[in-house]
Amino acid sequence: GMYSVMIGVLIDNKPAYGWVYQPTADVLYVAAPWQPVRKITADKSLELPHVCLSLPRSNIRLMMGNRDREKHNWVGTIPGVEFVYSGSVGLRVAMIIEGAADVYAHLSAKLKVWDTAAPAAMALSAGLEVGSFDFDGVQYVDSQTIHDYAIAFGRPGTLAWMRDNLRAARPAETPVIAAAPTSSFLPL
C-alpha cells in the first residue's frame, strides 16, 4: 500500500501543520510553519531539504490519480510528460519533496478538503508551489468539503507550467473550472 493517514491543521483557514503517515512503510512526514519537513522512520529522523530546483523544461515527472488520468487522458499527449505512479495526495507531495517526481495535478475539481490540508502544509514548508489555474494557494471555506477547482502541487515553476500546458492543452469540450470561492487565502 501506497495509502496514508493524514492530519492537517489550518490556522485562519491556511494550512499550517501537517502529518502524513504511511503505515505500510512506517514513515511519518511532519510539517510545521517555518520549519523543514521532517521524515521520521523507526531508526532515524531527517530534515528534508527545501526544494529550490525549478521545474525542468522537459521530462516532467507528473503524478495524477487513476480516475483523473483516465478522464483527462489528453494529458498523456503533452510532449515531455512522463507519468509517475503513486499513492495518496500526501505521499505524492512527499515524492516531490524527495525528488522522485516534479508535479502532482488533480484536474477533476473533486478533491476533498481533508485530503489537502496536511499535504499543503508539507508543500509550503518545503518550498513547493500550490495552486490552481486561476490563483496561487489552496482555499479553505468553512462550509466547503470539496475543492471545486483543479489543484497542483510541485517544484517552483509548476503553476506557470500547469496554466500554460494543462489549461492550454485541454480539449474544447472540457470546461475550465470557474474561479475559486470568494474567501481569500494567500500562500504562507
C-alpha positions in Angstrom: 0.0 0.0 0.0 0.6 3.5 -1.1 -2.0 4.9 1.3 -1.5 7.3 4.2 -3.2 8.6 7.3 -3.2 12.4 7.2 -3.8 15.1 9.8 -3.7 18.8 8.8 -4.2 21.8 10.9 -5.5 25.1 9.4 -4.9 28.4 11.2 -7.1 31.2 9.9 -8.1 28.8 7.0 -4.5 28.4 5.9 -2.6 25.1 6.0 -0.1 25.3 8.9 0.8 21.9 10.3 0.7 18.5 8.6 1.3 14.9 9.5 1.3 12.2 6.8 1.9 8.7 8.0 2.4 5.7 5.6 1.7 2.7 7.8 3.0 0.0 5.4 6.4 1.6 5.4 6.2 3.0 9.0 7.2 6.5 7.7 5.9 9.8 9.1 6.3 13.2 7.5 5.8 16.2 9.7 5.4 19.8 8.6 5.3 23.0 10.7 5.5 26.7 9.7 9.0 28.0 9.1 10.5 24.5 9.7 11.8 22.0 7.2 9.7 18.9 6.6 10.9 16.0 8.8 10.8 12.4 7.6 10.7 10.1 10.6 11.3 6.3 10.4 11.8 3.7 13.0 15.6 4.3 13.2 16.1 8.0 12.2 14.7 11.4 11.8 15.8 13.5 8.8 15.2 17.1 7.8 14.3 17.1 4.2 15.9 19.8 2.1 14.0 22.9 1.0 13.0 22.3 -2.7 14.8 25.1 -4.7 15.4 23.4 -8.0 12.9 24.7 -10.6 10.7 22.5 -12.7 12.7 21.1 -15.7 11.8 22.3 -19.2 11.3 18.8 -20.4 10.8 15.3 -19.0 8.4 16.5 -16.3 7.5 13.7 -13.9 3.8 14.1 -13.4 1.5 12.4 -10.9 -2.2 12.1 -11.4 -4.8 9.8 -9.8 -6.0 6.9 -11.9 -9.5 8.3 -12.4 -8.1 11.7 -13.2 -5.6 10.3 -15.7 -8.4 8.3 -17.4 -10.8 11.3 -17.5 -8.1 13.6 -18.8 -6.2 11.1 -21.0 -5.2 14.0 -23.3 -2.6 15.0 -20.7 -0.5 12.0 -21.9 -0.2 13.6 -25.3 1.7 16.7 -23.9 5.3 16.4 -25.1 7.8 15.9 -22.3 5.4 14.5 -19.7 6.2 11.2 -18.0 3.6 9.7 -15.6 4.8 8.6 -12.2 2.5 6.3 -10.3 1.9 6.9 -6.6 -0.5 6.7 -3.7 -2.3 9.3 -1.7 -2.0 13.1 -2.0 0.3 13.2 1.0 2.6 10.6 -0.4 2.6 12.4 -3.8 3.8 15.6 -2.1 6.4 13.6 -0.2 7.7 12.2 -3.5 8.1 15.7 -4.9 10.0 16.9 -1.8 12.2 13.8 -2.0 12.9 14.3 -5.7 11.1 11.3 -7.1 8.5 13.4 -9.1 8.0 17.0 -10.1 4.3 17.8 -10.1 1.0 16.4 -8.8 -2.0 17.7 -10.6 -5.7 17.0 -9.8 -7.8 18.3 -12.6 -11.2 16.9 -11.9 -12.2 19.5 -9.3 -13.4 16.9 -6.8 -10.5 16.7 -4.3 -11.8 16.6 -0.7 -10.5 19.4 1.5 -9.4 16.9 4.2 -7.1 15.3 1.6 -5.2 18.6 1.1 -4.6 20.3 4.5 -1.6 18.1 5.6 -0.1 17.9 2.1 -0.4 21.6 1.5 1.3 22.3 4.8 4.1 20.0 3.8 4.4 21.5 0.3 4.5 25.1 1.6 7.1 24.1 4.3 9.3 22.5 1.7 9.1 25.5 -0.8 6.8 23.8 -3.3 4.1 25.7 -5.2 0.5 25.0 -4.6 -2.4 26.5 -6.6 -4.9 26.3 -9.4 -5.4 27.6 -12.9 -6.6 30.9 -11.5 -4.9 31.6 -8.2 -1.9 30.6 -6.0 -2.6 28.7 -2.8 -5.4 26.5 -1.7 -8.6 27.9 -0.3 -10.4 26.6 2.7 -14.0 27.8 3.2 -15.8 26.6 6.4 -18.8 25.1 4.6 -16.9 23.6 1.7 -16.0 19.9 1.6 -14.7 19.8 -2.0 -12.2 21.9 -3.8 -14.2 22.7 -6.9 -11.2 23.7 -9.0 -8.1 22.0 -10.3 -5.1 21.9 -7.9 -1.4 21.3 -8.5 1.5 20.8 -6.1 5.0 21.0 -7.4 8.5 22.4 -7.7 9.0 26.1 -8.4 7.6 26.8 -11.8 4.7 24.3 -11.5 1.9 26.8 -11.5 3.1 28.5 -14.7 3.6 25.1 -16.4 0.1 24.0 -15.3 -1.5 27.2 -16.6 0.4 27.1 -19.9 0.2 23.4 -20.6 -2.7 21.8 -18.8 -5.2 24.6 -19.3 -4.0 25.4 -22.8 -4.0 21.8 -24.0 -7.4 21.0 -22.5 -9.8 19.9 -25.3 -12.6 22.3 -26.1 -15.3 20.1 -24.7 -13.6 20.0 -21.3 -14.7 23.2 -19.4 -12.1 25.2 -17.4 -13.2 25.2 -13.8 -14.6 28.6 -12.6 -12.7 30.9 -10.4 -12.2 29.9 -6.7 -14.6 30.6 -3.9 -14.9 34.1 -2.6 -13.0 33.7 0.6 -9.4 34.9 0.4 -6.3 32.9 1.0 -2.7 34.0 0.5 0.0 31.3 0.5 2.3 31.2 3.5 
